[in-house]
Amino acid sequence: MLRYALIFLVVAIIAGVLGFGGIAGAASGIAQILFFLFLAFLVISLIVGLFRRAS
């Protein structure tokens, strides 16, 4: 998931440099959503791992 967020970020940067504002905005929005989903899943995974290790 983090890989796709980075890919969309690169697409957004390239589109922004080339002047495609709409595509750059959409790609950066998708990258932001994927990044926050990755962070949420990371935190959930760490919490579940701590509870499994404790019991």
CORJONOR-V752768 format. One record per run of one state. SS is the DSSP state (alpha for helix, beta for strand, coil for the rest). FROM is the first residue (numbers start at 0). LEN is the number of residues. If there is no record, write none. Layout:
BEGIN
ss/from/len
SS/FROM/LEN
SS/FROM/LEN
END
This chain:
BEGIN
ss/from/len
coil/0/1
alpha/1/17
coil/18/2
alpha/20/34
coil/54/1
END
